[in-house]
Amino acid sequence: MEDIVEYSSNVTMLIEGHTFESFVGDKSTYYSVMKNVEIVGEAAYMLSKAFKKAHPATPWKIVQGMRHVLVHDYANIDDKELYNTAVNSIPELHQQVERYLDETDWNAWTALPDDFEDTADETALKFARQMKADGIPTENITKYTGLTADEIERL
C-alpha cells in the first residue's frame, strides 16, 4: 500500500501542469507516468484478496487491469485513457489508500486466519500447491496466484 501511495504521488507530480496535448507530446513524461501507473497496478495486485474484498470502494480489478494493459497490450494504449487515469483516477486512489493506511488495524491483518484456504480461489490454491511442490520460489508463486507469501508457506 505504501508503494501505491508513493507511485501515485509520482504520477500526480509528473502530470502536473500538463494538458492532454503536452502530455502526449512529452515522451519522457508520458512514459514516466505510464511506468508509475503500471507499478501502482502491480502493487494493488500484490495486496491480499481478503484486504481487497474488505475495501470494495476501491476498484481493484480496474487498477490491476490498467497495469495488465500497460504491460501486455502496450501497443494499444489509449492515450486519453492514460491521461484521464493520471489526472482523475490516480489522485482518488491515492486518497483512498492513504485512508486505508491510517484506518487499518495492521495487527489484525498480519494475523493470518486459519481458514484462509476457504476464501482463496481453488484454482489458485491448486496451482500454488503444485508450484510449491515443484520448488518454484514463493515470490513467483505470489505473482501468478495472488496469494500472499504467508498463505503459500502454510500450504
C-alpha positions in Angstrom: 0.0 0.0 0.0 2.9 2.3 0.7 4.1 1.7 -2.9 0.6 2.7 -4.2 0.9 6.0 -2.2 4.5 6.6 -3.4 3.9 5.8 -7.1 0.6 7.6 -7.3 2.3 10.6 -5.8 4.8 10.4 -8.6 2.1 10.3 -11.2 0.4 13.4 -9.8 3.7 15.2 -9.7 4.7 14.2 -13.3 1.3 15.1 -14.8 1.0 18.5 -13.0 0.7 21.4 -15.5 0.3 19.1 -18.5 -2.7 19.3 -20.9 -3.5 16.2 -22.8 -1.6 17.6 -25.8 1.5 18.5 -23.8 1.4 15.1 -22.1 1.3 13.1 -25.3 3.9 15.4 -26.8 6.4 14.9 -23.9 7.6 11.4 -24.3 9.6 11.5 -21.0 6.6 12.5 -19.0 4.3 10.1 -21.0 6.5 7.0 -20.3 7.3 8.0 -16.8 3.6 8.3 -16.0 2.9 5.1 -17.8 5.5 3.2 -15.7 4.3 4.7 -12.4 0.7 3.8 -13.2 1.9 0.3 -14.0 3.7 0.0 -10.7 0.5 1.2 -8.9 -1.4 -1.6 -10.6 1.3 -4.2 -9.7 1.2 -3.0 -6.0 -2.6 -3.4 -6.0 -2.2 -6.9 -7.4 0.1 -7.9 -4.6 -2.4 -7.0 -1.9 -4.2 -9.9 -0.4 -7.6 -10.9 -1.8 -9.1 -10.6 1.7 -7.9 -7.0 2.0 -9.3 -6.0 -1.4 -12.6 -7.7 -0.6 -12.7 -5.8 2.7 -12.2 -2.5 0.8 -14.7 -2.6 -2.1 -14.9 1.1 -2.6 -11.6 0.9 -4.5 -12.0 -0.6 -8.0 -9.1 -3.1 -7.5 -9.8 -5.1 -10.7 -9.8 -1.9 -12.8 -6.5 -0.7 -11.2 -4.9 -4.2 -11.8 -6.5 -4.3 -15.3 -4.8 -1.0 -16.2 -1.5 -2.5 -15.3 -2.1 -5.5 -17.5 -2.9 -3.3 -20.4 0.2 -1.2 -19.9 2.4 -4.3 -19.7 0.8 -6.7 -22.1 -1.1 -4.6 -24.6 1.2 -1.6 -24.7 0.8 -1.2 -28.5 -2.9 -0.4 -28.0 -2.7 2.1 -25.1 -5.4 4.7 -25.3 -3.5 8.0 -24.7 -6.7 9.7 -23.4 -7.4 6.9 -21.0 -3.9 7.0 -19.6 -4.1 10.8 -19.2 -7.6 10.6 -17.6 -6.4 7.9 -15.3 -3.4 10.0 -14.3 -5.4 13.2 -13.8 -8.6 11.8 -12.3 -8.3 8.2 -11.0 -4.8 8.2 -9.5 -5.4 11.1 -7.1 -8.6 9.4 -5.9 -6.9 6.1 -5.4 -4.1 7.8 -3.6 -6.5 9.4 -1.1 -8.3 6.0 -0.6 -5.1 4.1 0.1 -3.8 6.8 2.5 -7.1 6.5 4.4 -6.7 2.7 4.5 -3.2 3.0 5.8 -4.4 5.3 8.6 -7.6 3.4 9.5 -6.4 -0.2 9.2 -5.6 -2.3 12.3 -2.4 -3.9 10.9 -2.1 -6.3 13.8 -5.4 -7.8 12.7 -4.3 -8.0 9.1 -1.0 -9.6 9.8 -2.6 -12.4 11.8 -3.4 -14.9 9.0 -6.7 -16.7 9.6 -6.7 -20.5 9.9 -9.3 -20.7 7.2 -7.6 -18.7 4.5 -8.0 -21.6 2.1 -11.8 -21.2 2.4 -11.6 -17.7 1.0 -8.9 -18.3 -1.7 -9.7 -19.3 -5.3 -9.5 -23.1 -5.5 -7.7 -22.9 -8.9 -5.1 -20.6 -7.4 -4.6 -22.9 -4.4 -4.2 -25.9 -6.6 -1.7 -24.1 -8.8 0.2 -22.8 -5.8 0.5 -26.2 -4.2 1.9 -27.7 -7.5 4.3 -24.8 -7.9 5.5 -25.1 -4.3 6.0 -28.9 -4.8 8.0 -28.2 -8.0 10.3 -25.9 -6.0 9.1 -22.6 -7.6 10.2 -19.6 -5.4 7.5 -18.2 -3.2 7.8 -14.7 -4.8 7.0 -16.2 -8.2 4.0 -18.1 -6.8 2.6 -15.0 -5.3 3.0 -13.2 -8.6 1.0 -15.8 -10.5 -1.6 -16.8 -8.0 -2.3 -13.6 -6.0 -1.8 -15.5 -2.7 0.5 -13.9 -0.1 3.8 -15.4 0.9 2.3 -16.4 4.3 -0.5 -18.2 2.6 1.9 -20.1 0.4 4.1 -21.1 3.2 1.1 -22.6 5.0 0.1 -24.8 2.1 
